[in-house]
Amino acid sequence: MLRKLQHRIKTNITAITSLVQSWMRQVRSDEVRAELGVVGERIEAPPRTHEQIYATGTSDRLVPGPL
């Protein structure tokens, strides 16, 4: 069930990233295009981090921090 949830999250993030990239192609302003690039990078950062953690096998060492 956890794998299914992770797959759905990844699929949704991919869809959002594609939408941002589509906006980047439509925008004429270099400044706005650059800002959308930053937004896209920020959207993709958590899944990349998650993949790196699980690829290295260190997920068992993660300790939750204070909320």
ZIURTA-V912531 format. One record per backbone hydrogen bond with DSSP energy under -1.0 kcal/mol. CO is the residue of the C=O (numbers start at 1). NH is the residue of the N-H. Records with the same first field share a line. If there is no record, write none. Layout:
CO=NH ; NH
This chain:
1=5
2=6
3=7
4=8
5=9
6=10
7=11
8=12
9=13
10=14
11=15
12=16
13=17
14=18
15=19
16=20
17=21
18=22
19=23
20=24
21=25
22=26
23=27
29=33
30=34
31=35
32=36
33=37
34=38
35=39
36=40
37=41
38=42
39=43
40=44
41=45
44=48
45=49
46=50
47=51
48=52
49=53
50=54
51=55
52=56
53=58
58=61
59=62
